[in-house]
Amino acid sequence: MEFLDAIHPEWQHMWAGLADDRLNAGDAICLHQGKCWEYMGSSEDHHHFRHPLHPLTDKPEYVYVERRRVAVGWACGS
Protein backbone atom coordinates (compact mmCIF):
# COMPACT_ATOMS: atom_id res chain seq x y z
CA MET A 1 0.00 0.00 0.00
CA GLU A 2 1.28 3.46 -0.84
CA PHE A 3 -0.04 6.92 -0.03
CA LEU A 4 -0.17 9.41 -2.91
CA ASP A 5 0.10 13.10 -2.14
CA ALA A 6 -1.91 15.90 -3.72
CA ILE A 7 0.75 16.63 -6.36
CA HIS A 8 0.66 13.07 -7.75
CA PRO A 9 -0.59 12.91 -11.39
CA GLU A 10 -3.41 10.51 -10.41
CA TRP A 11 -4.78 12.68 -7.58
CA GLN A 12 -7.48 14.49 -9.58
CA HIS A 13 -8.44 11.30 -11.45
CA MET A 14 -8.95 9.23 -8.30
CA TRP A 15 -11.14 11.87 -6.61
CA ALA A 16 -13.17 12.27 -9.83
CA GLY A 17 -13.62 8.49 -9.87
CA LEU A 18 -14.85 8.61 -6.28
CA ALA A 19 -17.37 11.33 -7.17
CA ASP A 20 -18.61 9.17 -10.06
CA ASP A 21 -19.39 6.22 -7.78
CA ARG A 22 -23.10 5.36 -7.59
CA LEU A 23 -23.22 6.34 -3.88
CA ASN A 24 -21.95 9.86 -4.40
CA ALA A 25 -23.95 11.50 -7.22
CA GLY A 26 -20.98 13.60 -8.32
CA ASP A 27 -19.90 14.64 -4.81
CA ALA A 28 -16.41 13.50 -3.79
CA ILE A 29 -16.82 14.89 -0.25
CA CYS A 30 -20.33 13.81 0.87
CA LEU A 31 -20.17 15.81 4.10
CA HIS A 32 -22.52 14.30 6.70
CA GLN A 33 -22.50 15.04 10.44
CA GLY A 34 -18.96 16.37 10.15
CA LYS A 35 -17.71 13.24 8.34
CA CYS A 36 -16.51 12.99 4.74
CA TRP A 37 -14.65 10.67 2.37
CA GLU A 38 -11.11 9.81 3.50
CA TYR A 39 -8.34 8.63 1.22
CA MET A 40 -6.84 5.51 2.82
CA GLY A 41 -4.06 4.74 0.34
CA SER A 42 -3.45 3.03 -2.97
CA SER A 43 -2.65 -0.55 -3.88
CA GLU A 44 -1.17 -1.65 -7.19
CA ASP A 45 -4.64 -1.72 -8.79
CA HIS A 46 -6.93 0.60 -6.79
CA HIS A 47 -7.24 3.75 -4.71
CA HIS A 48 -9.00 3.04 -1.41
CA PHE A 49 -11.52 5.41 0.18
CA ARG A 50 -13.60 5.21 3.36
CA HIS A 51 -16.54 7.27 4.56
CA PRO A 52 -17.27 6.69 8.27
CA LEU A 53 -20.95 7.78 8.02
CA HIS A 54 -22.18 8.15 4.45
CA PRO A 55 -25.22 10.44 4.02
CA LEU A 56 -27.02 7.99 1.71
CA THR A 57 -26.73 4.91 3.93
CA ASP A 58 -25.96 6.39 7.36
CA LYS A 59 -23.23 3.75 7.81
CA PRO A 60 -19.55 3.29 6.93
CA GLU A 61 -18.89 2.84 3.21
CA TYR A 62 -15.81 1.85 1.20
CA VAL A 63 -15.05 2.60 -2.44
CA TYR A 64 -12.15 1.31 -4.53
CA VAL A 65 -11.34 3.40 -7.60
CA GLU A 66 -9.39 1.62 -10.31
CA ARG A 67 -5.96 3.11 -11.00
CA ARG A 68 -5.47 4.67 -14.41
CA ARG A 69 -2.55 2.41 -15.26
CA VAL A 70 -4.79 -0.64 -14.77
CA ALA A 71 -7.42 0.72 -17.16
CA VAL A 72 -4.79 1.71 -19.71
CA GLY A 73 -3.10 -1.69 -19.42
CA TRP A 74 -6.38 -3.48 -19.98
CA ALA A 75 -7.24 -1.37 -23.02
CA CYS A 76 -3.78 -1.97 -24.51
CA GLY A 77 -3.96 -5.71 -23.89
CA SER A 78 -1.25 -5.83 -21.21
ABEGO torsion letter per residue (X at the ends): XBBBBAABAAAAAAAAAAAABAAAGGBAAGBBGGBBBBBAEBBAABBBBBBABBAAAGBBBBBBBBBAAAAAAAAAGX
